[in-house]
Amino acid sequence: RGAGRQPPRRMGEPPAKKARTAQAEATEPKAENGEGEAEAEVEDAEAAKELEHDAPVDKGPKIKGKVTFHTPDTTVNVMQSAFGNILMPLSDGGLQHLLAGARASVGVRSGRYVFEVHVVEVMDQAEDPSSRARAALPRAQVRLGFSRADSSLFLGETEHSICFDIEGALVYNKAKTACAAKFGSGDVVAVVLNLDGSSPNANTMSLFKDGVRASAPQPLPDSLMGEALYPAVTFKNVSLHCNFGPSLLRPLPFKCRAIQDAAVKDAQVLPAPAKPKDDKYEVLFPVCLPDEGTFDWLDMFLKSHPNYVDLSDRALVEWAEKSGLTRTNTQTARTSNDKPELNFGIKGLDDRMAMKVIATVAPLQGRNLVVMEVKANLVKEERIATLAKWETSGLRRVACVVMGNPSADFKARCTELALAAKQEAANMAFRAKQVEDRKKHELERQKRKLQKERENTQKRLKKAAAETRRKLEIEKKRKAAALKGEEYNPDEDPEVQPPPEEPEEEEPQEEEEKAEEDDPMDEEPPVVELTAEETPDPFFKHPIPDLAPFVISGFFQKFTTPEDDEGFDDIRYEWSKAADCKAYVKNWMTLKKNTTRIEDLVPGEWFTDRLKDWQKTLQKWHMAQNAFKQMVAKRSADKAASEQRIAAKREAKAKQAALKKAIQERKAAEAAKKAEAQAANMEGGEDADVQPAEEAEETKEPEEEEEQPIEEFKPVDIDEVDIFGL
């Protein structure tokens, strides 16, 4: 159960598999980047005999017309020469990081044919110090092989194409297998496609470098069997000369007919794309409401109209990712299908300069274009500004309004998308459960294995202990017999005989392996179905919105349908008529107002005047309130100060009264002592006429008038006061 993809098959191996036809080649060292590097040797080089034979003379009718590249079958960054089938890629504004692709106009259904590619030059791009590209592929990239007419122009990305790359690998469905010699600048490489059922190398593809075999015949995968296969190239930062014959630049070890020399019975010719009646191609501006099938309709349109090229930012992201670039930090609040976060770390791509270059070149190539800008195509001012940019392009500017009640085929498409999304979620959950079950199964197997090893270890220990005891017993009996002068034979003593060997249990290893092979965890995920609630009504909701929420809230009130005075050459309505579309937009905006925060809401003149009057009145109230608060605070402070003064006076009076009391008590005590002395003198006969002691005259102090506390302020009940004077 390998995690990665496997090489393209071991299916239907041709007889050449048993006797490889690779011609022994000790390739000479090739100078590359200033260093000598020996090319990889061909697999099974010992098989020197070439099983390919000279092609017989075919006098039947041959294809007419020149094998070439039709413009719709090339990427928009491919520049074709006026003669010689020379292809060059655009290499400015970040386009040097993107792959280019082209597919020939003639395909092969049977027979054996070849085409050549001469690597004319390799364009080494200067390193941009501000770039932090993370491309997995080499700076110069070349892939050449065959593909179906409906496949991607990037060879090896799907199961509908197969190719050899510049590193000598066979590429199929994104999986690489090293099998051929490398090639580079100045080399002429040829790809031989053998669909001749009578040949020992039937249904194979081989690579030749400068006329010498550079790979063994590689079998074609089942997905390409019985299909018309077209020569194709995918390249980056190189210029290529594609030679379809009839003569070859580098003769092969055997005679092989070129694509240009193909017989009518063996070939399938794609007709040249028809030119528009007025010889003017068109640029289409879809006008769609966000999250109402916008990009789903675009995908359907491009599939049914392959002669149109999508110029949206979404298409740029897909193109860059197929070219080996990766993005960082894409899940942000600003992410949307209309303006996705690029974040490739490459200046020309992140600032969308690449799209500006493409928009300049595309009108010169004779292509129909689609400018999918969801927000810009819905706002009248932005539509007019966009039209002005295309005014001198020579293209018919057409608005395509996609609103209202969708067509039946579009509803079916949305149902397919919803079912596919549910199936994918079910598959992920099923696979996760399989992984968990597999872990449990493996853990249980390890436990059983450890338990079995423990039991075997215990058995061995018990057996070893028993054997040790038996040997000690034998030695003991032998010594005892020696003391008696007797001879001891342990074989005749039944007491020291080893126990009988227990039959070993057969390990059910084969059964376990078979059980693992027939493990029910390898079964396919269950097929799901949509319920009535899950069926789209009518649009399928994608996880990423067409417009970011802040964009919708700021611009949805400006959404309109195109008008005749905006400058469009034509306005088409896909689902509903013009009046119905206008009513649909108006109703959509009304519903949106109930659930969307209005970011640019501006008050009117009446509200502004009333607000100013209210602010003046409110300011007066605030001033009155502040004055009132200051008055209350002053009264509270005065009251606190008065209470402090009163408390201080009361404390002083209390101290004075205590002092007076102490003086009076002292005087009373002195008077009592004098009275006792007088009484004693009278009893002794002394003269009782004693003058009384001089008493201190008590001065009567005037009483101070006690300060009255300030009356506490009672707050006014505002509810009972008429502040307006009414």
FIPADO-653151 format. One line per 10 residues: number of its first residue (from 1); for each residue y, z, x of C-alpha. Coordinates in steps of 0.5 Angstrom, whole numbers, always signed. Layout:
N
NUM> Y/Z/X | ...;
This chain:
726
1> +0/+0/+0 | +5/-2/+5 | +13/-1/+3 | +15/-7/+5 | +14/-14/+3 | +8/-18/+6 | +9/-25/+9 | +8/-31/+4 | +1/-30/+3 | -6/-31/+5;
11> -7/-35/-1 | -10/-42/-1 | -11/-42/+6 | -11/-49/+8 | -17/-52/+13 | -12/-51/+19 | -12/-44/+18 | -19/-44/+22 | -17/-49/+27 | -10/-48/+29;
21> -6/-55/+30 | -1/-51/+35 | +1/-56/+41 | +1/-51/+47 | +8/-50/+49 | +11/-46/+55 | +18/-47/+53 | +23/-47/+58 | +28/-42/+59 | +34/-43/+55;
31> +41/-41/+57 | +44/-37/+52 | +50/-33/+52 | +50/-34/+60 | +43/-31/+61 | +36/-34/+62 | +32/-32/+56 | +24/-35/+55 | +23/-38/+48 | +17/-35/+44;
41> +10/-38/+45 | +7/-42/+39 | +2/-38/+36 | -5/-40/+38 | -3/-44/+43 | -10/-45/+46 | -11/-50/+40 | -8/-56/+44 | -10/-62/+39 | -5/-64/+34;
51> -9/-65/+27 | -3/-68/+24 | -4/-76/+24 | +0/-82/+24 | +3/-83/+17 | +0/-90/+14 | +4/-96/+12 | +7/-95/+5 | +9/-102/+2 | +10/-99/-5;
61> +18/-98/-7 | +22/-93/-4 | +28/-89/-6 | +35/-92/-7 | +41/-89/-5 | +43/-85/+1 | +40/-78/+1 | +46/-73/+1 | +49/-67/-1 | +52/-67/-8;
71> +58/-62/-9 | +55/-58/-14 | +49/-57/-9 | +54/-54/-4 | +57/-47/-3 | +65/-48/-4 | +66/-46/+4 | +62/-52/+6 | +66/-58/+9 | +63/-65/+9;
81> +64/-70/+13 | +66/-77/+11 | +60/-80/+14 | +54/-77/+18 | +52/-71/+13 | +56/-67/+18 | +57/-60/+15 | +62/-55/+17 | +64/-48/+14 | +71/-45/+13;
91> +72/-39/+18 | +79/-36/+16 | +81/-30/+12 | +74/-27/+12 | +70/-33/+11 | +67/-33/+18 | +63/-27/+15 | +60/-31/+9 | +54/-35/+9 | +54/-43/+7;
101> +49/-47/+4 | +47/-54/+2 | +41/-57/-2 | +40/-65/-1 | +40/-70/-7 | +32/-72/-6 | +26/-67/-7 | +19/-68/-5 | +13/-68/-10 | +7/-70/-5;
111> +6/-74/+1 | +8/-71/+8 | +16/-72/+10 | +21/-69/+15 | +28/-68/+16 | +32/-66/+22 | +38/-61/+23 | +42/-62/+30 | +46/-56/+32 | +52/-59/+34;
121> +56/-53/+36 | +56/-45/+35 | +63/-42/+33 | +64/-36/+36 | +69/-32/+33 | +74/-27/+36 | +73/-20/+35 | +78/-17/+30 | +79/-10/+32 | +81/-8/+25;
131> +74/-10/+23 | +68/-6/+22 | +63/-11/+19 | +56/-8/+18 | +53/-15/+18 | +45/-15/+19 | +45/-22/+21 | +47/-25/+28 | +54/-28/+28 | +51/-35/+28;
141> +46/-36/+23 | +42/-42/+21 | +36/-43/+16 | +33/-49/+14 | +27/-51/+10 | +26/-53/+3 | +28/-50/-4 | +27/-52/-12 | +33/-55/-15 | +35/-49/-19;
151> +34/-44/-14 | +40/-40/-10 | +43/-44/-4 | +42/-38/+0 | +35/-40/+3 | +29/-35/+3 | +33/-30/-2 | +28/-31/-7 | +21/-33/-9 | +24/-41/-10;
161> +25/-42/-3 | +22/-42/+4 | +25/-43/+11 | +25/-42/+18 | +31/-38/+21 | +35/-39/+28 | +31/-33/+31 | +24/-36/+30 | +22/-33/+23 | +19/-35/+17;
171> +24/-32/+11 | +21/-32/+4 | +23/-27/-1 | +28/-23/+4 | +21/-22/+8 | +21/-24/+15 | +15/-26/+19 | +16/-28/+27 | +12/-35/+28 | +16/-40/+31;
181> +21/-41/+37 | +28/-40/+37 | +33/-45/+37 | +41/-45/+38 | +47/-50/+40 | +45/-57/+42 | +38/-57/+39 | +35/-62/+34 | +30/-58/+30 | +25/-62/+25;
191> +22/-59/+19 | +15/-62/+17 | +13/-61/+9 | +6/-63/+8 | +4/-64/+1 | -1/-69/+2 | -8/-66/-1 | -12/-70/+4 | -9/-67/+10 | -12/-61/+14;
201> -5/-58/+14 | -4/-59/+6 | +1/-55/+3 | +4/-53/+9 | +11/-53/+13 | +12/-53/+20 | +18/-53/+25 | +19/-58/+31 | +24/-57/+36 | +27/-63/+40;
211> +20/-67/+38 | +15/-61/+40 | +12/-57/+36 | +15/-50/+35 | +11/-46/+30 | +4/-47/+27 | +3/-50/+20 | +6/-44/+15 | +2/-44/+8 | +7/-45/+2;
221> +7/-39/-3 | +4/-40/-10 | +11/-40/-13 | +13/-47/-10 | +6/-50/-11 | +7/-56/-15 | +14/-56/-15 | +19/-61/-13 | +22/-59/-6 | +29/-61/-3;
231> +31/-60/+4 | +36/-55/+4 | +40/-51/+10 | +44/-44/+10 | +48/-43/+16 | +54/-39/+18 | +59/-40/+24 | +56/-47/+26 | +57/-54/+25 | +50/-58/+23;
241> +48/-65/+23 | +43/-66/+18 | +39/-73/+19 | +35/-75/+13 | +32/-82/+17 | +30/-87/+16 | +29/-86/+24 | +29/-79/+27 | +33/-77/+33 | +27/-74/+37;
251> +21/-77/+35 | +15/-73/+33 | +8/-73/+37 | +6/-77/+31 | +9/-82/+26 | +12/-78/+20 | +16/-81/+15 | +23/-78/+14 | +26/-76/+7 | +30/-83/+7;
261> +24/-87/+7 | +21/-83/+2 | +16/-87/-4 | +19/-87/-11 | +12/-84/-13 | +13/-78/-8 | +20/-76/-9 | +25/-74/-14 | +32/-76/-14 | +38/-72/-17;
271> +43/-76/-20 | +50/-75/-18 | +54/-71/-22 | +58/-75/-27 | +66/-75/-26 | +71/-73/-32 | +73/-79/-36 | +80/-78/-34 | +78/-76/-27 | +81/-69/-27;
281> +77/-63/-27 | +78/-57/-30 | +80/-50/-29 | +78/-45/-34 | +81/-39/-36 | +76/-34/-40 | +80/-30/-45 | +75/-24/-47 | +76/-17/-49 | +74/-12/-44;
291> +67/-9/-45 | +65/-14/-51 | +60/-19/-47 | +66/-22/-42 | +61/-23/-36 | +55/-24/-40 | +58/-30/-43 | +60/-32/-36 | +53/-31/-34 | +51/-36/-39;
301> +56/-41/-39 | +55/-42/-31 | +47/-42/-32 | +48/-48/-37 | +54/-51/-33 | +52/-51/-26 | +58/-55/-24 | +63/-50/-25 | +64/-45/-19 | +66/-37/-21;
311> +72/-35/-17 | +72/-28/-19 | +72/-22/-15 | +65/-20/-18 | +62/-27/-15 | +66/-25/-8 | +62/-18/-8 | +55/-22/-9 | +56/-27/-4 | +58/-22/+1;
321> +52/-18/+0 | +48/-24/+0 | +51/-25/+7 | +48/-19/+10 | +55/-14/+9 | +55/-8/+5 | +60/-4/+2 | +62/+4/+2 | +65/+9/-3 | +64/+4/-9;
331> +63/+9/-14 | +71/+11/-16 | +75/+12/-22 | +78/+5/-20 | +71/+1/-20 | +71/-4/-25 | +67/-11/-26 | +74/-14/-26 | +77/-11/-20 | +71/-8/-16;
341> +72/-4/-10 | +71/-9/-4 | +71/-4/+2 | +67/-8/+7 | +71/-6/+12 | +73/-13/+14 | +80/-15/+13 | +80/-22/+10 | +75/-19/+5 | +78/-13/+3;
351> +85/-16/+2 | +82/-22/-2 | +85/-27/+3 | +78/-30/+3 | +79/-32/-5 | +86/-35/-3 | +83/-39/+2 | +78/-41/-3 | +83/-42/-9 | +86/-47/-4;
361> +80/-51/-2 | +76/-51/-8 | +81/-56/-12 | +80/-61/-7 | +73/-62/-7 | +72/-64/-14 | +69/-58/-17 | +70/-55/-24 | +73/-48/-23 | +72/-41/-27;
371> +78/-36/-26 | +75/-30/-29 | +81/-25/-29 | +80/-20/-35 | +86/-16/-35 | +91/-22/-33 | +88/-27/-38 | +89/-22/-43 | +97/-21/-42 | +102/-27/-43;
381> +106/-26/-37 | +100/-26/-32 | +97/-32/-36 | +104/-36/-35 | +104/-33/-27 | +97/-35/-26 | +98/-42/-29 | +104/-43/-25 | +100/-42/-19 | +95/-48/-21;
391> +100/-53/-23 | +100/-57/-17 | +92/-57/-17 | +91/-63/-21 | +86/-60/-25 | +86/-59/-33 | +88/-52/-34 | +84/-50/-40 | +84/-43/-44 | +77/-41/-47;
401> +78/-35/-52 | +71/-32/-53 | +73/-27/-59 | +70/-25/-65 | +63/-26/-68 | +58/-28/-62 | +54/-34/-63 | +46/-32/-64 | +44/-34/-57 | +49/-29/-54;
411> +46/-24/-59 | +39/-25/-57 | +42/-25/-49 | +45/-18/-51 | +38/-16/-54 | +34/-18/-47 | +39/-15/-43 | +38/-8/-47 | +31/-9/-47 | +31/-10/-39;
421> +35/-4/-38 | +31/+0/-42 | +24/-3/-38 | +28/-2/-32 | +29/+6/-33 | +22/+6/-36 | +19/+3/-30 | +23/+8/-25 | +21/+14/-29 | +14/+11/-29;
431> +14/+10/-21 | +17/+17/-20 | +11/+20/-24 | +6/+16/-20 | +9/+18/-14 | +9/+26/-16 | +2/+25/-19 | +0/+21/-12 | +3/+27/-8 | -1/+32/-12;
441> -8/+28/-12 | -7/+28/-4 | -6/+35/-4 | -12/+37/-8 | -16/+32/-3 | -13/+36/+3 | -15/+42/+0 | -22/+40/-2 | -23/+37/+5 | -20/+44/+8;
451> -25/+48/+4 | -31/+44/+6 | -29/+44/+13 | -28/+52/+13 | -35/+52/+9 | -38/+48/+15 | -35/+52/+20 | -38/+58/+17 | -45/+55/+17 | -44/+53/+24;
461> -42/+61/+26 | -48/+64/+22 | -53/+59/+25 | -50/+60/+32 | -50/+68/+31 | -57/+68/+28 | -59/+64/+34 | -56/+69/+39 | -60/+74/+35 | -66/+70/+36;
471> -65/+69/+43 | -64/+77/+44 | -70/+79/+41 | -74/+74/+45 | -72/+77/+51 | -73/+84/+49 | -80/+82/+47 | -81/+78/+53 | -79/+84/+58 | -83/+89/+53;
481> -89/+84/+54 | -88/+84/+62 | -88/+92/+62 | -95/+92/+59 | -97/+86/+64 | -98/+81/+58 | -95/+74/+57 | -91/+73/+52 | -90/+66/+48 | -85/+66/+43;
491> -88/+60/+40 | -93/+64/+37 | -89/+70/+35 | -87/+68/+27 | -82/+73/+27 | -77/+70/+32 | -78/+63/+30 | -72/+59/+28 | -70/+58/+21 | -72/+51/+18;
501> -66/+46/+18 | -62/+46/+12 | -62/+38/+9 | -54/+36/+10 | -51/+34/+4 | -49/+27/+4 | -41/+27/+4 | -38/+23/-2 | -34/+19/+3 | -35/+12/+0;
511> -34/+15/-7 | -28/+18/-6 | -25/+12/-2 | -28/+8/-8 | -24/+13/-13 | -18/+12/-9 | -18/+4/-10 | -19/+5/-17 | -14/+10/-18 | -11/+10/-25;
521> -4/+11/-22 | -4/+4/-19 | -3/+1/-26 | +3/-2/-29 | +8/+1/-33 | +8/+1/-40 | +12/-4/-44 | +18/-2/-48 | +21/-4/-54 | +28/-3/-57;
531> +29/+1/-63 | +34/+0/-69 | +39/+5/-66 | +38/+2/-59 | +39/-6/-61 | +46/-8/-59 | +51/-9/-64 | +53/-14/-62 | +55/-13/-55 | +51/-10/-49;
541> +54/-4/-45 | +54/-4/-38 | +54/+2/-34 | +60/-1/-30 | +66/-2/-35 | +70/-9/-35 | +77/-5/-34 | +78/+1/-31 | +80/+6/-36 | +87/+7/-33;
551> +88/+0/-34 | +86/-1/-41 | +91/+5/-43 | +97/+2/-39 | +96/-5/-42 | +92/-6/-48 | +98/-6/-52 | +100/-13/-49 | +93/-16/-50 | +94/-23/-54;
561> +91/-29/-55 | +94/-36/-51 | +99/-40/-55 | +101/-47/-54 | +108/-46/-51 | +105/-42/-45 | +103/-49/-41 | +95/-50/-42 | +93/-57/-43 | +88/-54/-48;
571> +86/-48/-52 | +78/-47/-54 | +75/-42/-58 | +68/-41/-57 | +66/-36/-63 | +72/-36/-68 | +78/-40/-70 | +85/-38/-67 | +87/-34/-73 | +81/-30/-73;
581> +82/-29/-66 | +89/-26/-67 | +87/-22/-73 | +81/-19/-68 | +85/-17/-63 | +90/-14/-67 | +85/-10/-71 | +82/-8/-64 | +89/-5/-61 | +89/-1/-68;
591> +83/+2/-66 | +84/+3/-59 | +90/+7/-61 | +86/+12/-64 | +82/+14/-58 | +86/+12/-52 | +92/+16/-48 | +98/+11/-48 | +101/+12/-41 | +107/+8/-42;
601> +110/+11/-49 | +118/+10/-49 | +122/+14/-55 | +127/+10/-59 | +134/+11/-59 | +134/+15/-66 | +129/+20/-62 | +134/+20/-56 | +140/+22/-60 | +137/+28/-64;
611> +134/+30/-57 | +140/+31/-54 | +143/+35/-60 | +137/+39/-60 | +138/+40/-52 | +145/+42/-53 | +144/+47/-59 | +138/+50/-55 | +142/+51/-49 | +147/+55/-53;
621> +142/+59/-56 | +139/+61/-49 | +146/+63/-47 | +147/+67/-53 | +140/+70/-52 | +141/+71/-44 | +148/+75/-46 | +144/+79/-51 | +139/+81/-46 | +144/+83/-41;
631> +147/+87/-46 | +141/+91/-48 | +139/+92/-40 | +146/+95/-39 | +145/+100/-45 | +138/+102/-42 | +141/+103/-35 | +147/+107/-38 | +142/+111/-42 | +138/+112/-36;
641> +144/+114/-32 | +146/+119/-37 | +139/+122/-38 | +139/+123/-30 | +146/+127/-30 | +144/+131/-36 | +137/+133/-33 | +141/+135/-26 | +146/+140/-30 | +141/+143/-34;
651> +137/+144/-28 | +143/+147/-24 | +144/+152/-30 | +137/+154/-30 | +138/+156/-23 | +145/+160/-24 | +141/+164/-30 | +136/+166/-26 | +140/+168/-20 | +144/+172/-25;
661> +138/+175/-28 | +136/+177/-21 | +143/+181/-20 | +142/+184/-26 | +135/+187/-24 | +138/+189/-18 | +144/+193/-21 | +139/+196/-26 | +134/+199/-20 | +140/+202/-16;
671> +143/+205/-23 | +136/+208/-24 | +136/+211/-17 | +142/+214/-18 | +141/+217/-24 | +134/+220/-21 | +138/+223/-15 | +143/+226/-20 | +138/+229/-24 | +135/+232/-18;
681> +142/+235/-16 | +143/+238/-22 | +136/+242/-22 | +138/+245/-15 | +145/+248/-18 | +149/+243/-15 | +155/+241/-18 | +153/+236/-23 | +160/+233/-24 | +159/+227/-19;
691> +163/+221/-20 | +159/+215/-22 | +158/+210/-17 | +163/+204/-17 | +160/+199/-22 | +161/+191/-20 | +166/+188/-25 | +162/+183/-28 | +166/+176/-29 | +165/+172/-34;
701> +164/+165/-33 | +166/+160/-38 | +160/+156/-41 | +160/+148/-39 | +160/+143/-44 | +153/+140/-45 | +153/+132/-44 | +150/+129/-50 | +145/+123/-49 | +147/+116/-50;
711> +144/+114/-57 | +138/+109/-56 | +140/+102/-58 | +136/+99/-64 | +134/+92/-63 | +136/+87/-68 | +131/+84/-73 | +132/+77/-72 | +128/+75/-78 | +134/+78/-83;
721> +140/+75/-79 | +142/+69/-81 | +144/+65/-74 | +146/+59/-77 | +151/+62/-82 | +148/+60/-88;
